[in-house]
């Protein structure tokens, strides 16, 4: 049976395991995985390098002038892992720093940054067969996505996951601080004027507070097969 390719949007709160599910789906289905968050990190990295983004301010004028010159692409390396490129330079490692993450959170509130990246993301989805995760994929980037998933979990569970991740990396986090950071991000994500985080009307929600990765992926694949079977019949 030949399934026509569809686009899949995975949205949800921070530290919900969105990218784990999105990558798993892409791998199982032979689709392209696009990490929308990485794109905001690339913009932040470029702005940091140029001195347009400092701890206290953002030079919006320069960023606005040059944002369309940032060609962001994804390539798969020899190990089958996806890496992020800025104008043909591999920046995967550099965008994974805390500095780039914090910068991304700040530049993503600027309407012109979001508009440009949404434009690039929509181009990537033109051919279908894309799994993209983020905060506004089902509502803004791919409002027509055939399958939309929305992941959620309690702030405590998400803070615990991030805390364990940091411990594993050799950091020495304080749980109360990690939890307040999660709650802060939730507030910023859900209340910002431009493309706030919200569940699309037609999204399928999964609270994964007490569900393992394998079960989540099984659920997501079942939803995919249900949708594509319906499409075949219609």
N, CA, C and O of each residue as an XYZ file, in Angstrom:
936
protein
N       0.847     -1.191      0.000
C       0.000      0.000      0.000
C       0.880      1.236      0.000
O       1.778      1.355      0.833
N       0.635      2.160     -0.924
C       1.478      3.357     -1.004
C       0.827      4.499     -0.247
O      -0.187      5.045     -0.681
N       1.419      4.861      0.894
C       0.887      5.987      1.651
C       1.434      7.288      1.100
O       2.645      7.449      0.948
N       0.539      8.216      0.801
C       1.006      9.547      0.428
C       1.636     10.175      1.662
O       1.122     10.018      2.769
N       2.730     10.876      1.482
C       3.406     11.480      2.639
C       2.580     12.638      3.199
O       1.901     13.357      2.465
N       2.658     12.790      4.496
C       1.937     13.876      5.163
C       2.944     14.696      5.981
O       4.105     14.308      6.110
N       2.502     15.810      6.523
C       3.321     16.564      7.469
C       2.811     16.311      8.884
O       1.608     16.204      9.122
N       3.752     16.219      9.810
C       3.405     15.945     11.204
C       3.947     17.070     12.082
O       5.137     17.380     12.048
N       3.051     17.679     12.874
C       3.441     18.756     13.783
C       3.445     18.227     15.216
O       2.470     17.622     15.663
N       4.547     18.457     15.932
C       4.643     18.033     17.338
C       4.903     19.278     18.183
O       5.978     19.874     18.114
N       3.907     19.662     18.980
C       4.048     20.837     19.832
C       3.957     20.441     21.296
O       3.571     19.323     21.635
N       4.318     21.377     22.146
C       4.184     21.110     23.571
C       5.120     21.963     24.400
O       5.897     22.766     23.883
N       5.021     21.763     25.691
C       5.810     22.538     26.647
C       7.285     22.130     26.625
O       7.641     21.087     26.075
N       8.125     22.952     27.220
C       9.563     22.635     27.255
C       9.810     21.366     28.080
O       9.083     21.074     29.030
N      10.838     20.629     27.699
C      11.224     19.379     28.385
C      10.103     18.352     28.429
O       9.943     17.633     29.415
N       9.330     18.291     27.351
C       8.233     17.326     27.248
C       8.642     16.119     26.420
O       7.868     15.174     26.269
N       9.861     16.146     25.882
C      10.302     15.050     25.026
C       9.778     15.153     23.604
O       9.652     14.146     22.908
N       9.470     16.383     23.169
C       8.947     16.581     21.800
C       9.929     16.079     20.755
O       9.545     15.359     19.833
N      11.206     16.459     20.896
C      12.177     16.102     19.851
C      12.416     14.593     19.834
O      12.656     14.019     18.772
N      12.355     13.946     21.001
C      12.544     12.489     21.053
C      11.463     11.784     20.243
O      11.749     10.867     19.472
N      10.214     12.223     20.427
C       9.085     11.639     19.704
C       9.164     11.977     18.219
O       8.955     11.115     17.365
N       9.471     13.252     17.918
C       9.535     13.694     16.518
C      10.635     12.945     15.763
O      10.436     12.508     14.630
N      11.798     12.804     16.405
C      12.912     12.082     15.759
C      12.550     10.614     15.566
O      12.846     10.028     14.526
N      11.907     10.024     16.573
C      11.503      8.615     16.499
C      10.526      8.380     15.355
O      10.655      7.413     14.604
N       9.546      9.275     15.231
C       8.566      9.170     14.139
C       9.252      9.291     12.783
O       8.990      8.504     11.873
N      10.133     10.286     12.654
C      10.831     10.499     11.377
C      11.633      9.259     10.999
O      11.646      8.841      9.841
N      12.305      8.676     11.999
C      13.124      7.484     11.763
C      12.238      6.329     11.300
O      12.546      5.673     10.304
N      11.150      6.078     12.011
C      10.253      4.957     11.698
C       9.593      5.117     10.326
O       9.377      4.133      9.618
N       9.276      6.352      9.959
C       8.506      6.590      8.726
C       9.377      6.963      7.532
O       8.886      7.060      6.407
N      10.681      7.174      7.778
C      11.562      7.614      6.698
C      11.279      9.054      6.300
O      11.458      9.434      5.143
N      10.836      9.851      7.265
C      10.531     11.262      7.029
C      11.740     12.117      7.413
O      12.717     11.623      7.977
N      11.650     13.414      7.094
C      12.689     14.369      7.493
C      12.286     15.005      8.813
O      11.170     15.505      8.956
N      13.199     14.984      9.778
C      12.927     15.636     11.059
C      13.492     17.056     11.030
O      14.650     17.257     10.664
N      12.681     18.035     11.413
C      13.150     19.416     11.478
C      12.947     19.963     12.886
O      11.833     20.020     13.406
N      14.060     20.361     13.478
C      14.083     20.882     14.836
C      13.917     22.405     14.744
O      14.890     23.129     14.534
N      12.685     22.879     14.901
C      12.452     24.320     14.720
C      13.193     25.136     15.774
O      13.630     26.255     15.507
N      13.331     24.568     16.974
C      14.052     25.267     18.044
C      15.500     25.533     17.671
O      16.066     26.565     18.033
N      16.103     24.582     16.935
C      17.499     24.739     16.518
C      17.646     25.963     15.624
O      18.686     26.622     15.631
N      16.605     26.265     14.857
C      16.672     27.399     13.942
C      16.739     28.714     14.710
O      17.452     29.637     14.315
N      15.990     28.795     15.814
C      16.053     30.000     16.660
C      17.419     30.096     17.346
O      17.941     31.191     17.557
N      17.984     28.947     17.689
C      19.319     28.941     18.299
C      20.378     29.433     17.306
O      21.332     30.110     17.690
N      20.200     29.083     16.018
C      21.143     29.529     14.987
C      21.108     31.053     14.867
O      22.153     31.699     14.789
N      19.901     31.619     14.854
C      19.771     33.079     14.775
C      20.456     33.716     15.982
O      21.170     34.710     15.847
N      20.232     33.130     17.175
C      20.855     33.659     18.395
C      22.379     33.562     18.308
O      23.089     34.504     18.660
N      22.877     32.413     17.835
C      24.324     32.215     17.719
C      24.941     33.260     16.783
O      25.967     33.865     17.096
N      24.302     33.453     15.645
C      24.803     34.428     14.666
C      24.822     35.833     15.285
O      25.782     36.587     15.125
N      23.738     36.162     15.995
C      23.640     37.483     16.637
C      24.682     37.640     17.745
O      25.241     38.722     17.928
N      24.940     36.560     18.481
C      25.974     36.591     19.538
C      27.349     36.829     18.919
O      28.126     37.651     19.405
N      27.635     36.104     17.847
C      28.934     36.229     17.176
C      29.155     37.647     16.654
O      30.267     38.173     16.705
N      28.075     38.260     16.150
C      28.181     39.588     15.536
C      28.127     40.708     16.574
O      28.357     41.876     16.260
N      27.815     40.324     17.829
C      27.689     41.337     18.871
C      26.337     42.040     18.877
O      26.165     43.057     19.550
N      25.371     41.494     18.119
C      24.028     42.092     18.091
C      23.191     41.649     19.284
O      22.157     42.244     19.589
N      23.651     40.597     19.953
C      22.915     40.068     21.106
C      23.878     40.054     22.284
O      24.869     39.325     22.280
N      23.577     40.865     23.291
C      24.410     40.882     24.500
C      23.513     40.471     25.665
O      22.325     40.207     25.479
N      24.083     40.419     26.855
C      23.276     40.001     28.004
C      22.137     40.964     28.280
O      21.104     40.580     28.827
N      22.335     42.224     27.894
C      21.318     43.220     28.245
C      20.463     43.685     27.071
O      19.356     44.181     27.278
N      20.964     43.530     25.824
C      20.169     44.074     24.729
C      20.285     43.291     23.423
O      21.178     42.463     23.247
N      19.362     43.575     22.522
C      19.370     42.998     21.173
C      19.391     44.160     20.179
O      18.556     45.062     20.249
N      20.347     44.129     19.259
C      20.380     45.138     18.197
C      19.406     44.690     17.104
O      19.786     44.029     16.138
N      18.141     45.071     17.287
C      17.087     44.601     16.384
C      17.292     45.091     14.949
O      16.980     44.388     13.989
N      17.825     46.312     14.823
C      18.008     46.916     13.499
C      18.942     46.062     12.640
O      18.631     45.751     11.491
N      20.099     45.685     13.215
C      21.071     44.863     12.473
C      20.513     43.472     12.205
O      20.664     42.924     11.113
N      19.870     42.917     13.215
C      19.320     41.560     13.075
C      18.264     41.542     11.967
O      18.224     40.628     11.144
N      17.428     42.551     11.963
C      16.359     42.630     10.967
C      16.952     42.774      9.555
O      16.446     42.196      8.594
N      18.034     43.558      9.456
C      18.660     43.833      8.174
C      19.281     42.571      7.565
O      19.288     42.401      6.346
N      19.804     41.687      8.429
C      20.593     40.557      7.933
C      19.927     39.182      8.069
O      20.481     38.178      7.620
N      18.742     39.135      8.687
C      18.166     37.811      8.985
C      17.898     36.982      7.726
O      18.032     35.758      7.754
N      17.521     37.634      6.626
C      17.199     36.844      5.422
C      18.451     36.255      4.767
O      18.350     35.430      3.859
N      19.647     36.687      5.234
C      20.897     36.130      4.689
C      21.309     34.843      5.409
O      22.291     34.206      5.029
N      20.559     34.462      6.447
C      20.923     33.249      7.198
C      20.221     32.050      6.582
O      19.019     31.861      6.773
N      20.979     31.235      5.836
C      20.411     30.021      5.258
C      20.617     28.876      6.251
O      21.745     28.441      6.486
N      19.519     28.396      6.825
C      19.599     27.338      7.840
C      19.161     26.020      7.210
O      18.057     25.910      6.678
N      20.039     25.027      7.278
C      19.714     23.722      6.690
C      20.072     22.610      7.666
O      20.808     22.817      8.630
N      19.533     21.429      7.393
C      19.798     20.254      8.221
C      20.384     19.155      7.344
O      19.885     18.888      6.251
N      21.453     18.519      7.835
C      22.049     17.404      7.086
C      22.287     16.236      8.028
O      22.482     16.408      9.231
N      22.266     15.063      7.457
C      22.505     13.859      8.256
C      23.970     13.476      8.153
O      24.515     13.389      7.052
N      24.611     13.246      9.293
C      26.035     12.867      9.271
C      26.201     11.367      9.073
O      25.219     10.641      8.918
N      27.444     10.910      9.078
C      27.751      9.497      8.811
C      27.122      8.565      9.848
O      26.863      7.397      9.559
N      26.877      9.081     11.050
C      26.266      8.253     12.113
C      24.747      8.280     12.056
O      24.067      7.706     12.907
N      24.222      8.965     11.024
C      22.759      9.024     10.897
C      22.116     10.057     11.804
O      20.897     10.061     11.975
N      22.938     10.945     12.395
C      22.382     11.995     13.253
C      22.235     13.269     12.448
O      23.025     13.556     11.548
N      21.214     14.020     12.789
C      20.992     15.260     12.059
C      21.803     16.400     12.660
O      21.863     16.554     13.880
N      22.420     17.189     11.804
C      23.196     18.333     12.267
C      22.705     19.605     11.582
O      22.198     19.577     10.460
N      22.869     20.712     12.286
C      22.349     21.996     11.830
C      23.464     22.826     11.207
O      24.566     22.920     11.747
N      23.154     23.426     10.056
C      24.149     24.233      9.339
C      23.654     25.668      9.166
O      22.470     25.908      8.929
N      24.578     26.609      9.288
C      24.300     28.006      8.976
C      25.197     28.397      7.807
O      26.422     28.394      7.930
N      24.587     28.732      6.677
C      25.371     29.085      5.474
C      26.512     28.094      5.236
O      27.663     28.487      5.051
N      26.171     26.803      5.246
C      27.128     25.718      4.971
C      28.159     25.453      6.069
O      29.073     24.653      5.870
N      28.029     26.104      7.212
C      28.942     25.817      8.332
C      28.193     24.972      9.372
O      27.081     25.318      9.772
N      28.800     23.878      9.802
C      28.180     23.024     10.812
C      28.253     23.723     12.176
O      29.337     23.916     12.726
N      27.085     24.098     12.712
C      27.056     24.814     13.997
C      26.352     23.992     15.083
O      25.976     24.528     16.126
N      26.177     22.696     14.834
C      25.421     21.831     15.749
C      25.909     21.946     17.195
O      25.104     22.142     18.106
N      27.219     21.825     17.409
C      27.732     21.871     18.786
C      27.525     23.242     19.425
O      27.121     23.357     20.582
N      27.814     24.273     18.641
C      27.743     25.630     19.196
C      26.331     26.053     19.587
O      26.156     26.826     20.529
N      25.315     25.549     18.866
C      23.952     25.985     19.205
C      23.383     25.243     20.416
O      22.299     25.574     20.898
N      24.113     24.242     20.904
C      23.589     23.467     22.042
C      24.045     24.011     23.397
O      23.821     23.371     24.424
N      24.679     25.178     23.410
C      25.116     25.760     24.685
C      23.937     26.454     25.367
O      22.933     26.779     24.732
N      24.084     26.671     26.667
C      23.058     27.363     27.441
C      22.898     28.798     26.929
O      21.795     29.344     26.906
N      24.016     29.391     26.521
C      24.000     30.773     26.008
C      23.131     30.867     24.748
O      22.333     31.793     24.600
N      23.301     29.894     23.846
C      22.499     29.881     22.614
C      21.025     29.618     22.931
O      20.137     30.197     22.304
N      20.770     28.745     23.903
C      19.388     28.427     24.288
C      18.691     29.658     24.867
O      17.550     29.962     24.520
N      19.400     30.361     25.756
C      18.815     31.569     26.348
C      18.602     32.645     25.288
O      17.590     33.346     25.285
N      19.585     32.760     24.381
C      19.468     33.725     23.296
C      18.281     33.413     22.401
O      17.564     34.314     21.965
N      18.081     32.122     22.129
C      16.967     31.690     21.273
C      15.633     32.085     21.884
O      14.720     32.522     21.184
N      15.533     31.926     23.189
C      14.303     32.256     23.902
C      14.005     33.755     23.758
O      12.845     34.162     23.701
N      15.063     34.564     23.699
C      14.884     36.017     23.572
C      14.578     36.440     22.133
O      13.656     37.223     21.907
N      15.337     35.933     21.160
C      15.089     36.363     19.767
C      13.749     35.834     19.248
O      13.164     36.417     18.335
N      13.262     34.729     19.828
C      12.009     34.143     19.321
C      10.796     35.015     19.662
O       9.706     34.774     19.144
N      10.966     36.015     20.518
C       9.837     36.899     20.828
C       9.723     38.026     19.801
O       8.734     38.760     19.796
N      10.736     38.171     18.922
C      10.716     39.250     17.924
C       9.899     38.819     16.702
O      10.219     37.809     16.075
N       8.844     39.577     16.358
C       7.974     39.168     15.247
C       8.728     38.931     13.935
O       8.432     37.964     13.233
N       9.693     39.789     13.587
C      10.369     39.626     12.290
C      11.217     38.358     12.247
O      11.392     37.767     11.182
N      11.747     37.934     13.405
C      12.519     36.676     13.462
C      11.570     35.509     13.216
O      11.863     34.618     12.420
N      10.437     35.521     13.903
C       9.473     34.433     13.747
C       8.954     34.368     12.308
O       8.835     33.284     11.738
N       8.649     35.524     11.725
C       8.110     35.528     10.362
C       9.097     34.920      9.369
O       8.710     34.138      8.500
N      10.368     35.280      9.502
C      11.378     34.754      8.574
C      11.560     33.248      8.761
O      11.635     32.506      7.781
N      11.632     32.792     10.018
C      11.855     31.359     10.242
C      10.622     30.536      9.867
O      10.746     29.424      9.353
N       9.447     31.077     10.122
C       8.223     30.378      9.704
C       8.214     30.246      8.178
O       7.826     29.207      7.643
N       8.643     31.299      7.485
C       8.723     31.253      6.016
C       9.656     30.115      5.577
O       9.321     29.336      4.684
N      10.834     30.030      6.218
C      11.789     28.970      5.862
C      11.224     27.585      6.198
O      11.386     26.635      5.433
N      10.555     27.488      7.359
C       9.991     26.195      7.781
C       8.887     25.743      6.824
O       8.796     24.563      6.486
N       8.058     26.678      6.394
C       6.965     26.323      5.481
C       7.505     25.850      4.132
O       6.935     24.954      3.509
N       8.608     26.455      3.686
C       9.253     25.994      2.449
C       9.726     24.555      2.604
O       9.585     23.744      1.688
N      10.299     24.238      3.790
C      10.795     22.882      4.049
C       9.660     21.858      4.010
O       9.876     20.694      3.672
N       8.449     22.300      4.359
C       7.321     21.371      4.416
C       6.544     21.245      3.115
O       5.612     20.447      3.014
N       6.931     22.034      2.126
C       6.211     22.049      0.837
C       6.090     20.663      0.215
O       5.051     20.309     -0.342
N       7.176     19.876      0.319
C       7.205     18.561     -0.333
C       6.549     17.462      0.507
O       6.468     16.311      0.078
N       6.085     17.823      1.697
C       5.504     16.843      2.654
C       6.588     15.878      3.172
O       7.756     15.967      2.793
N       6.162     14.959      4.047
C       7.121     13.991      4.597
C       8.042     14.622      5.626
O       9.199     14.226      5.768
N       7.504     15.630      6.358
C       8.297     16.338      7.358
C       7.670     16.153      8.739
O       6.451     16.222      8.893
N       8.521     15.917      9.741
C       8.082     15.943     11.140
C       8.788     17.137     11.769
O      10.018     17.190     11.793
N       8.023     18.085     12.274
C       8.631     19.266     12.876
C       8.111     19.442     14.294
O       6.917     19.290     14.552
N       9.019     19.764     15.214
C       8.567     19.996     16.581
C       8.875     21.428     16.991
O       9.820     22.046     16.502
N       8.054     21.938     17.900
C       8.241     23.296     18.378
C       7.112     23.721     19.283
O       6.511     22.908     19.985
N       6.830     25.033     19.253
C       5.760     25.588     20.091
C       4.553     26.016     19.262
O       3.435     26.071     19.773
N       4.776     26.319     17.978
C       3.686     26.886     17.170
C       3.561     26.190     15.817
O       3.122     26.795     14.840
N       3.950     24.917     15.767
C       3.965     24.230     14.462
C       2.536     23.942     13.989
O       2.195     24.236     12.843
N       1.716     23.380     14.847
C       0.342     23.045     14.459
C      -0.572     24.245     14.319
O      -1.587     24.181     13.627
N      -0.208     25.365     14.988
C      -1.076     26.550     14.944
C      -0.650     27.543     13.876
O      -1.500     28.162     13.237
N       0.674     27.709     13.667
C       1.159     28.771     12.777
C       1.929     28.235     11.570
O       1.656     28.634     10.437
N       2.886     27.334     11.801
C       3.772     26.899     10.715
C       3.042     25.968      9.750
O       2.995     26.216      8.545
N       2.472     24.889     10.300
C       1.719     23.938      9.470
C       0.279     23.821      9.982
O      -0.098     22.781     10.522
N      -0.526     24.873      9.819
C      -1.908     24.743     10.303
C      -2.669     23.648      9.555
O      -3.691     23.156     10.034
N      -2.154     23.263      8.354
C      -2.816     22.207      7.570
C      -2.187     20.826      7.765
O      -2.526     19.886      7.047
N      -1.281     20.700      8.723
C      -0.633     19.390      8.943
C      -1.711     18.331      9.163
O      -2.687     18.552      9.879
N      -1.507     17.169      8.523
C      -2.512     16.100      8.615
C      -2.532     15.449      9.995
O      -3.556     14.926     10.433
N      -1.376     15.490     10.677
C      -1.311     14.912     12.025
C      -0.659     15.925     12.948
O       0.457     16.380     12.696
N      -1.369     16.280     14.032
C      -0.828     17.220     15.021
C      -0.849     16.561     16.392
O      -1.883     16.082     16.856
N       0.309     16.549     17.023
C       0.418     15.980     18.367
C       0.768     17.094     19.341
O       1.554     17.985     19.018
N       0.190     17.042     20.522
C       0.499     18.043     21.554
C       0.894     17.307     22.834
O       0.095     16.579     23.424
N       2.144     17.515     23.246
C       2.651     16.808     24.424
C       2.657     17.709     25.643
O       2.999     18.889     25.572
N       2.272     17.125     26.752
C       2.282     17.879     27.994
C       2.677     16.954     29.142
O       2.585     15.732     29.033
N       3.114     17.552     30.233
C       3.439     16.814     31.461
C       3.471     17.861     32.571
O       3.586     19.055     32.296
N       3.370     17.423     33.809
C       3.365     18.392     34.905
C       4.724     19.105     34.970
O       5.743     18.523     34.598
N       4.745     20.360     35.439
C       6.016     21.082     35.569
C       7.036     20.308     36.418
O       8.233     20.329     36.131
N       6.549     19.625     37.467
C       7.455     18.872     38.348
C       8.140     17.737     37.584
O       9.344     17.520     37.723
N       7.362     17.021     36.779
C       7.916     15.908     35.999
C       8.927     16.432     34.988
O       9.993     15.844     34.809
N       8.593     17.536     34.330
C       9.489     18.086     33.321
C      10.773     18.633     33.960
O      11.865     18.486     33.412
N      10.617     19.264     35.125
C      11.798     19.777     35.838
C      12.688     18.606     36.268
O      13.915     18.698     36.214
N      12.060     17.509     36.695
C      12.832     16.327     37.123
C      13.617     15.763     35.939
O      14.776     15.376     36.087
N      12.982     15.718     34.766
C      13.674     15.208     33.570
C      14.876     16.082     33.233
O      15.966     15.585     32.950
N      14.654     17.403     33.269
C      15.756     18.310     32.930
C      16.864     18.221     33.983
O      18.051     18.258     33.661
N      16.448     18.103     35.251
C      17.393     17.975     36.361
C      18.268     16.724     36.163
O      19.490     16.780     36.299
N      17.616     15.595     35.839
C      18.355     14.341     35.631
C      19.312     14.449     34.444
O      20.430     13.936     34.480
N      18.845     15.133     33.384
C      19.673     15.348     32.194
C      20.933     16.127     32.561
O      22.035     15.775     32.141
N      20.759     17.195     33.354
C      21.883     18.050     33.749
C      22.854     17.280     34.639
O      24.071     17.409     34.508
N      22.290     16.466     35.558
C      23.126     15.627     36.437
C      23.984     14.689     35.591
O      25.180     14.528     35.833
N      23.344     14.073     34.589
C      24.044     13.109     33.727
C      25.190     13.770     32.971
O      26.184     13.120     32.649
N      25.049     15.075     32.687
C      26.099     15.797     31.980
C      27.204     16.271     32.922
O      28.173     16.896     32.489
N      27.051     15.970     34.213
C      28.083     16.363     35.166
C      27.825     17.710     35.829
O      28.676     18.215     36.561
N      26.646     18.297     35.575
C      26.309     19.560     36.243
C      25.810     19.281     37.658
O      25.555     18.136     38.031
N      25.677     20.349     38.433
C      25.208     20.193     39.807
C      24.010     21.103     40.035
O      24.106     22.086     40.769
N      22.861     20.774     39.397
C      21.708     21.671     39.459
C      21.006     21.641     40.813
O      21.139     20.683     41.575
N      20.259     22.703     41.100
C      19.395     22.751     42.288
C      17.971     22.569     41.776
O      17.512     23.338     40.932
N      17.272     21.557     42.281
C      15.962     21.206     41.719
C      14.995     22.393     41.730
O      14.291     22.631     40.748
N      14.960     23.138     42.841
C      14.028     24.269     42.961
C      14.281     25.303     41.855
O      13.344     25.913     41.338
N      15.551     25.490     41.503
C      15.895     26.458     40.455
C      15.457     25.944     39.082
O      14.943     26.699     38.256
N      15.670     24.649     38.855
C      15.267     24.052     37.576
C      13.753     24.158     37.416
O      13.257     24.488     36.338
N      13.024     23.877     38.496
C      11.555     23.949     38.453
C      11.093     25.373     38.173
O      10.182     25.580     37.371
N      11.710     26.358     38.823
C      11.254     27.729     38.594
C      11.592     28.174     37.176
O      10.875     28.988     36.594
N      12.689     27.640     36.611
C      13.043     27.941     35.219
C      11.999     27.366     34.251
O      11.615     28.019     33.281
N      11.546     26.134     34.530
C      10.511     25.494     33.700
C       9.225     26.322     33.752
O       8.594     26.565     32.723
N       8.843     26.749     34.954
C       7.601     27.509     35.109
C       7.700     28.882     34.431
O       6.727     29.385     33.869
N       8.893     29.470     34.497
C       9.153     30.761     33.848
C       8.999     30.641     32.328
O       8.376     31.484     31.682
N       9.587     29.561     31.772
C       9.504     29.346     30.330
C       8.068     29.088     29.891
O       7.639     29.566     28.841
N       7.328     28.332     30.698
C       5.914     28.075     30.399
C       5.157     29.395     30.291
O       4.370     29.606     29.368
N       5.412     30.268     31.246
C       4.729     31.560     31.273
C       5.082     32.375     30.029
O       4.210     32.949     29.377
N       6.388     32.414     29.712
C       6.830     33.192     28.551
C       6.264     32.595     27.260
O       5.821     33.326     26.374
N       6.281     31.260     27.161
C       5.807     30.586     25.945
C       4.308     30.777     25.723
O       3.855     30.935     24.589
N       3.545     30.759     26.816
C       2.084     30.787     26.661
C       1.518     32.204     26.618
O       0.381     32.394     26.185
N       2.282     33.197     27.056
C       1.729     34.553     27.125
C       2.326     35.507     26.106
O       1.878     36.649     26.004
N       3.336     35.067     25.340
C       3.934     36.020     24.393
C       2.919     36.385     23.304
O       2.053     35.591     22.935
N       3.060     37.616     22.807
C       2.098     38.140     21.831
C       2.201     37.394     20.498
O       1.193     37.140     19.839
N       3.428     37.049     20.112
C       3.665     36.465     18.791
C       3.681     34.931     18.872
O       4.547     34.351     19.526
N       2.737     34.292     18.216
C       2.673     32.813     18.171
C       2.852     32.147     19.534
O       3.798     31.382     19.720
N       1.973     32.418     20.481
C       2.122     31.764     21.789
C       1.889     30.258     21.689
O       1.276     29.768     20.741
N       2.392     29.541     22.688
C       2.182     28.095     22.737
C       0.732     27.820     23.110
O       0.275     28.199     24.188
N       0.018     27.159     22.210
C      -1.316     26.681     22.562
C      -1.612     25.456     21.710
O      -1.045     25.260     20.635
N      -2.515     24.644     22.226
C      -2.853     23.417     21.514
C      -3.786     23.745     20.352
O      -4.788     24.434     20.537
N      -3.460     23.252     19.150
C      -4.345     23.447     17.992
C      -5.658     22.708     18.243
O      -5.687     21.671     18.906
N      -6.735     23.258     17.705
C      -8.070     22.647     17.861
C      -8.061     21.159     17.522
O      -8.671     20.348     18.219
N      -7.359     20.811     16.439
C      -7.407     19.432     15.944
C      -6.192     18.598     16.364
O      -5.905     17.563     15.762
N      -5.483     19.056     17.401
C      -4.308     18.294     17.861
C      -4.726     17.183     18.820
O      -5.696     17.314     19.567
N      -3.970     16.086     18.780
C      -4.212     14.963     19.703
C      -3.260     15.140     20.883
O      -2.043     15.199     20.705
N      -3.817     15.221     22.075
C      -2.989     15.521     23.248
C      -2.548     14.253     23.979
O      -3.301     13.287     24.106
N      -1.309     14.292     24.451
C      -0.792     13.185     25.258
C      -0.084     13.762     26.478
O       0.907     14.483     26.360
N      -0.617     13.427     27.654
C       0.083     13.786     28.884
C       1.050     12.649     29.182
O       0.635     11.550     29.551
N       2.352     12.922     29.017
C       3.309     11.824     29.168
C       4.037     11.848     30.519
O       5.157     11.354     30.649
N       3.370     12.435     31.518
C       3.978     12.508     32.857
C       4.446     11.131     33.344
O       5.495     11.007     33.976
N       3.646     10.097     33.038
C       3.976      8.762     33.568
C       4.080      7.709     32.470
O       3.823      6.529     32.708
N       4.464      8.145     31.252
C       4.576      7.194     30.142
C       5.995      7.183     29.609
O       6.592      8.239     29.399
N       6.535      5.998     29.390
C       7.898      5.870     28.872
C       7.981      6.239     27.391
O       6.966      6.335     26.702
N       9.207      6.443     26.921
C       9.458      6.858     25.531
C       8.875      5.862     24.528
O       8.232      6.262     23.557
N       9.098      4.564     24.762
C       8.638      3.548     23.804
C       7.123      3.565     23.640
O       6.603      3.478     22.528
N       6.420      3.679     24.776
C       4.950      3.725     24.725
C       4.463      4.972     23.999
O       3.479      4.925     23.260
N       5.165      6.101     24.216
C       4.788      7.346     23.555
C       4.931      7.213     22.044
O       4.068      7.650     21.282
N       6.031      6.604     21.626
C       6.280      6.438     20.193
C       5.231      5.502     19.587
O       4.740      5.740     18.484
N       4.891      4.431     20.322
C       3.850      3.501     19.866
C       2.543      4.252     19.634
O       1.884      4.091     18.607
N       2.190      5.076     20.619
C       0.951      5.868     20.542
C       0.984      6.772     19.301
O       0.019      6.832     18.539
N       2.108      7.473     19.111
C       2.244      8.412     17.988
C       2.122      7.676     16.654
O       1.485      8.168     15.723
N       2.742      6.487     16.569
C       2.672      5.691     15.327
C       1.236      5.209     15.067
O       0.770      5.189     13.928
N       0.547      4.822     16.153
C      -0.856      4.398     16.006
C      -1.699      5.544     15.449
O      -2.535      5.342     14.568
N      -1.470      6.755     15.976
C      -2.208      7.929     15.508
C      -1.912      8.179     14.020
O      -2.806      8.508     13.240
N      -0.649      8.016     13.654
C      -0.240      8.209     12.249
C      -0.966      7.206     11.340
O      -1.498      7.576     10.293
N      -0.980      5.941     11.752
C      -1.603      4.909     10.909
C      -3.111      5.121     10.792
O      -3.703      4.884      9.740
N      -3.720      5.570     11.887
C      -5.155      5.877     11.895
C      -5.465      6.981     10.868
O      -6.385      6.857     10.059
N      -4.690      8.036     10.921
C      -4.901      9.197     10.030
C      -4.677      8.804      8.573
O      -5.487      9.133      7.706
N      -3.578      8.101      8.305
C      -3.270      7.764      6.904
C      -4.268      6.742      6.355
O      -4.590      6.772      5.167
N      -4.760      5.843      7.206
C      -5.777      4.871      6.756
C      -7.053      5.608      6.383
O      -7.689      5.288      5.379
N      -7.429      6.600      7.195
C      -8.623      7.415      6.889
C      -8.446      8.171      5.586
O      -9.379      8.273      4.790
N      -7.252      8.702      5.367
C      -6.972      9.466      4.145
C      -7.087      8.565      2.918
O      -7.559      8.985      1.861
N      -6.638      7.300      3.084
C      -6.690      6.349      1.945
C      -8.141      6.104      1.544
O      -8.472      5.996      0.363
N      -9.015      6.017      2.583
C     -10.416      5.709      2.314
C     -11.153      6.878      1.683
O     -12.034      6.697      0.843
N     -10.771      8.095      2.110
C     -11.510      9.284      1.637
C     -11.184      9.626      0.185
O     -11.720     10.593     -0.357
